[in-house]
Amino acid sequence: MSAARLLVTGVGGAVGSGLADALAAAPPWAEVVGVFSGQRSRDAFLARASQPVRARVRTVVRDLTDGPATLALARELGPAATTTVVHAAADVSWTSSLQAARRGNVEVTRNVAELARALGGGTRFVYVSSAYTAVEGWEYRNTYEATKAEAERLLRSDYADLRPVVFSCSLVVGHSRTGAISRFHGIYPLLGLIDRHEPPLLPGGRDRRIDIVPVDWVAAELAALLRRVADGDAVTDVVASSGPAAPRLADLLAGSVAALNRARAAADRAPVPELTLVPFRRWDFLRRSLDAWQVRGVAMPPRAFLDRLIGVYRPYFEDDRVLPPTGTVRACPPWTEFLDPAVGYWFARQPARPGTLLPTGGTG
Ligand SMILES: NC(=O)c1ccc[n+]([C@@H]2O[C@H](COP(=O)([O-])OP(=O)(O)OC[C@H]3O[C@@H](n4cnc5c(N)ncnc54)[C@H](OP(=O)(O)O)[C@@H]3O)[C@@H](O)[C@H]2O)c1
């Protein structure tokens, strides 16, 4: 029989991989089981994981939308003295249909909660959620926020015996020193837009705060919560956000462009031009005018692509509601320290674009 077991769903994802790193050397877990949706994501995780992580994590593959197959894990894993389930698997898309988001977030949570129950009395459930949602008094900006909250409500109403604890984090970016992260969600598609299409202007409220946090700090806070759970301490929900220390959108964009240009200079690529932020009202007017007057010479990304991407970010660029930090051990490091490595790591993994090379010897 295994002593203290930790079962982590979504261990191959951005947060899950960070947690695996944080747990690699950490007591008190006798066994760490990591759940993957498929063989490919498991193989990719093992290929990039450090040796201590590979040695620590017992991997299993399971499609968590499949209730009976998920429940069958209880038998396959064998008994353990105590189990803590960390449920980080989710459909994190901001554009999923309500049906798909419910399946990925609510049904999957129910299936994992049933598994937790089947793992025996005393099993604890730690639900990983977003600081950009809440179970009450919240106007949801997309199906992701709505279904993450719906899953939390389900846990509280139907699975109180698992004594669920909620760990919510804000937008995760790469490791605070190395910039490393396993998936590029959140602000990364915006970086891609700036790097690939070099738009001269973008819409958004200059003073809106964009709450970003580095993955190693999030993982350390989650690991600390898990330790409190294992020690049997009284545990309360944690919100890992940066709150008032979060950058204003104007500062985040300026900082991202500066970091991007440093990375481009190191790769002998010309800098992206200055980026102006305009209010949405002006943006909407400009977009209509460019079309109506068929203006040439203003280099803008392809219309459908730009509109889709801006549509995804718009709710966050207009409305910056986010839960304040609560119950963390340390404050989030300053964004000015971790933005540069995050952008640099992302940039180094983009396909080379020789068309924008600087003349030889140029540094931008
Ligand atoms: N990243 C952020 O900025 C952020 C911000 C706030 C909250 N969160 C929360 O943090 C948690 C993790 O997010 P993340 O950013 O790490 O997301 P992610 O990188 O997309 O990872 C999600 C994980 O869920 C797993 N998964 C999805 N559907 C599955 C299924 N049917 N069966 C088995 N596994 C499935 C995926 O497994 P495979 O890799 O094996 O396919 C993946 O590892 C989520 O609960 C999310 O709501 C994330």
Ligand as a Chemical Component Dictionary entry (heavy atoms), coordinates in Angstrom:
data_LIG
# 
_chem_comp.id                   LIG 
_chem_comp.type                 NON-POLYMER 
_chem_comp.pdbx_formal_charge   0 
_chem_comp.three_letter_code    LIG 
# 
loop_
_chem_comp_atom.comp_id 
_chem_comp_atom.atom_id 
_chem_comp_atom.alt_atom_id 
_chem_comp_atom.type_symbol 
_chem_comp_atom.charge 
_chem_comp_atom.model_Cartn_x 
_chem_comp_atom.model_Cartn_y 
_chem_comp_atom.model_Cartn_z 
_chem_comp_atom.pdbx_ordinal 
LIG N1  N1  N 0  -2.631  28.917 -17.808 1  
LIG C1  C1  C 0  -3.293  29.900 -17.228 2  
LIG O1  O1  O 0  -3.052  31.086 -17.516 3  
LIG C2  C2  C 0  -4.340  29.604 -16.179 4  
LIG C3  C3  C 0  -4.902  30.706 -15.527 5  
LIG C4  C4  C 0  -5.856  30.485 -14.561 6  
LIG C5  C5  C 0  -6.249  29.205 -14.241 7  
LIG N2  N2  N 1  -5.714  28.142 -14.890 8  
LIG C6  C6  C 0  -6.197  26.812 -14.527 9  
LIG O2  O2  O 0  -5.090  25.952 -14.353 10 
LIG C7  C7  C 0  -5.460  24.648 -14.761 11 
LIG C8  C8  C 0  -4.444  24.168 -15.753 12 
LIG O3  O3  O 0  -4.429  25.045 -16.856 13 
LIG P1  P1  P 0  -3.243  25.052 -17.887 14 
LIG O4  O4  O 0  -3.008  26.425 -18.298 15 
LIG O5  O5  O -1 -2.149  24.227 -17.363 16 
LIG O6  O6  O 0  -3.964  24.350 -19.095 17 
LIG P2  P2  P 0  -3.329  23.447 -20.245 18 
LIG O7  O7  O 0  -1.902  23.802 -20.419 19 
LIG O8  O8  O 0  -4.248  23.516 -21.407 20 
LIG O9  O9  O 0  -3.452  22.043 -19.590 21 
LIG C9  C9  C 0  -4.709  21.461 -19.406 22 
LIG C10 C10 C 0  -4.491  20.019 -19.158 23 
LIG O10 O10 O 0  -5.760  19.388 -19.106 24 
LIG C11 C11 C 0  -5.610  18.115 -19.634 25 
LIG N3  N3  N 0  -6.867  17.647 -20.182 26 
LIG C12 C12 C 0  -7.770  18.373 -20.877 27 
LIG N4  N4  N 0  -8.783  17.588 -21.247 28 
LIG C13 C13 C 0  -8.510  16.343 -20.774 29 
LIG C14 C14 C 0  -9.175  15.093 -20.842 30 
LIG N5  N5  N 0  -10.348 14.953 -21.476 31 
LIG N6  N6  N 0  -8.585  14.017 -20.272 32 
LIG C15 C15 C 0  -7.397  14.133 -19.637 33 
LIG N7  N7  N 0  -6.738  15.287 -19.514 34 
LIG C16 C16 C 0  -7.284  16.381 -20.096 35 
LIG C17 C17 C 0  -4.588  18.234 -20.743 36 
LIG O11 O11 O 0  -3.934  16.998 -20.820 37 
LIG P3  P3  P 0  -2.862  16.607 -21.965 38 
LIG O12 O12 O 0  -1.751  17.613 -21.880 39 
LIG O13 O13 O 0  -2.416  15.260 -21.538 40 
LIG O14 O14 O 0  -3.621  16.663 -23.250 41 
LIG C18 C18 C 0  -3.678  19.355 -20.232 42 
LIG O15 O15 O 0  -2.532  18.839 -19.620 43 
LIG C19 C19 C 0  -6.867  24.736 -15.353 44 
LIG O16 O16 O 0  -7.773  24.296 -14.417 45 
LIG C20 C20 C 0  -7.056  26.210 -15.615 46 
LIG O17 O17 O 0  -8.397  26.561 -15.481 47 
LIG C21 C21 C 0  -4.763  28.319 -15.855 48 
# 
loop_
_chem_comp_bond.comp_id 
_chem_comp_bond.atom_id_1 
_chem_comp_bond.atom_id_2 
_chem_comp_bond.value_order 
_chem_comp_bond.pdbx_ordinal 
LIG N1  C1  SING 1  
LIG C1  O1  DOUB 2  
LIG C1  C2  SING 3  
LIG C2  C3  SING 4  
LIG C2  C21 DOUB 5  
LIG C3  C4  DOUB 6  
LIG C4  C5  SING 7  
LIG C5  N2  DOUB 8  
LIG N2  C6  SING 9  
LIG N2  C21 SING 10 
LIG C6  O2  SING 11 
LIG C6  C20 SING 12 
LIG O2  C7  SING 13 
LIG C7  C8  SING 14 
LIG C7  C19 SING 15 
LIG C8  O3  SING 16 
LIG O3  P1  SING 17 
LIG P1  O4  DOUB 18 
LIG P1  O5  SING 19 
LIG P1  O6  SING 20 
LIG O6  P2  SING 21 
LIG P2  O7  DOUB 22 
LIG P2  O8  SING 23 
LIG P2  O9  SING 24 
LIG O9  C9  SING 25 
LIG C9  C10 SING 26 
LIG C10 O10 SING 27 
LIG C10 C18 SING 28 
LIG O10 C11 SING 29 
LIG C11 N3  SING 30 
LIG C11 C17 SING 31 
LIG N3  C12 SING 32 
LIG N3  C16 SING 33 
LIG C12 N4  DOUB 34 
LIG N4  C13 SING 35 
LIG C13 C14 SING 36 
LIG C13 C16 DOUB 37 
LIG C14 N5  SING 38 
LIG C14 N6  DOUB 39 
LIG N6  C15 SING 40 
LIG C15 N7  DOUB 41 
LIG N7  C16 SING 42 
LIG C17 O11 SING 43 
LIG C17 C18 SING 44 
LIG O11 P3  SING 45 
LIG P3  O12 DOUB 46 
LIG P3  O13 SING 47 
LIG P3  O14 SING 48 
LIG C18 O15 SING 49 
LIG C19 O16 SING 50 
LIG C19 C20 SING 51 
LIG C20 O17 SING 52 
# 
